[in-house]
Amino acid sequence: MIRSFKSAVLAAFCASFSISAAMAADVNSGDYLPAPAGTNLLVFYSQYATRDEYVSTSGQTFSSGTGLDSYVDILRYVHYFDIAGFTVAPQVLIPAGTLYNGRIAGSSLDAAAGLGDPILATTVWVVNNKATQTYIGVMPYLFIPLGQYSAGEALNLGENRWKLDLQAGWYQGLAGGFALQLTGDVIWYGDNTKAGSGTQTLSQDPTYQFQAWLSYAFAPTWSAAAGYSQFWGGTEYLAGVPTGNATERTQVRFELSKFITPTFQVLGLVQRDVAASGGFPEAFRGTVRLLQVF
């Protein structure tokens, strides 16, 4: 029974896991604070994550001989401008990385390396009130299926399917250097017609995410923030049959940032899943972000 269940988990996992599947449109604590028109940002993220168990949607957990590590780098360009009274920020994100040490109950998932699916996005601020420090934006992300994908392999950097994430965010400055940022996402998935054995179709229900950040600027160039994320939904179907995979994840986060110069910021972020099912919970994720304003 255990062996057959493990085989089913491996088959379902091989259908879908990728860097893009593992990362939603996560935000940092000040992402919905707009910059002045004409500003450009060049942002580099370097991220390491480790996972040491697999939890099925039925609650069965594999921990012995189970794990997955990843390194992901993302290069992001953002440009701000005003149009018809709205601040707009089109942007492009290019991810790349490696997945390695993948295994479930001693069964190897091999490894993968290369480019992930590029992402096109644009933020439109429908409320931009500097006097009250109130900012509300809407941001669609379009994931383009150009990343590394090998049909029939357990691990891939790309998903071989289109994906649309519609995100809305509210940033509110508070007294004493504090600020609150709340975001919500709904993500729709296209079909992957080269999943499973390489000839099967993987489809997925929409997923949803809620993120909250409370930040504190405790010095002129320093800021710290504590965050929370809840991710749910996304039941998967392989050739019309539920795979047993979905995405249910509760995560806590801590962030620390400093402007080294007026135009160059360094940010550190640590994250951990405190509850998860339908995949690999992240035991630890650490990110360094470098941001250049020009």
Helices and strands as residue ranges (DSSP letters): H 2-16, H 19-22, E 40-51, E 54-55, E 61-62, E 67-79, E 81-83, E 86-104, E 107-108, E 112-115, E 119-129, E 134-143, E 163-173, G 175-177, E 178-189, E 192-195, E 200-204, E 207-219, E 222-233, E 236-238, E 241-242, E 248-261, E 264-277, E 284-293
